[in-house]
Amino acid sequence: MIKNFKDKILNNKKSIEGLISKTGRAGGWFRYSKRVNEHEVDVIIIYYYGSAKKENQIRII
């Protein structure tokens, strides 16, 4: 589920406010201009998905 959502973020099909991915030498994941590691990205996605699912706002397929 998380890998699927990461791929959708990278392909600009889904978005989470403040979470972006940059490519290149200074690339990686960033949340509000601060670098975050892969584990933190996973936590952000899980939190976003769980809170939005609870409010019946999103459906990830």
DAHUDA-V300765 format. One record per residue. N is the residue number from 1. PHI is phi as a letter, one per 40 degrees, with the letter a starting at -180 (NA if undefined). D_FIRST is the distance of its C-alpha to the first C-alpha in Angstrom with 1 decimal. Layout:
BEGIN
n: <N	N>
phi: <PHI	PHI>
d_first: <D_FIRST	D_FIRST>
END
This chain:
BEGIN
n: <1	2	3	4	5	6	7	8	9	10	11	12	13	14	15	16	17	18	19	20	21	22	23	24	25	26	27	28	29	30	31	32	33	34	35	36	37	38	39	40	41	42	43	44	45	46	47	48	49	50	51	52	53	54	55	56	57	58	59	60	61>
phi: <NA	c	c	c	c	c	c	c	c	c	c	f	c	b	a	b	d	g	c	b	b	b	b	h	c	c	c	h	c	b	b	f	g	b	c	b	c	d	c	c	c	d	c	c	c	c	c	c	c	c	c	c	c	c	c	f	c	b	a	b	b>
d_first: <0.0	3.8	5.6	5.2	6.3	8.7	10.0	10.7	12.5	14.4	15.5	16.6	14.8	13.3	14.8	15.1	18.8	20.2	17.3	18.2	18.0	21.4	22.4	25.6	27.6	26.8	23.2	20.0	18.0	20.2	20.1	23.5	25.2	24.4	22.6	19.5	18.0	14.6	14.3	15.4	13.0	10.1	12.3	13.0	9.5	9.1	12.7	12.5	9.8	11.8	15.1	14.6	13.3	16.3	18.5	17.2	16.9	13.6	11.5	8.3	8.8>
END
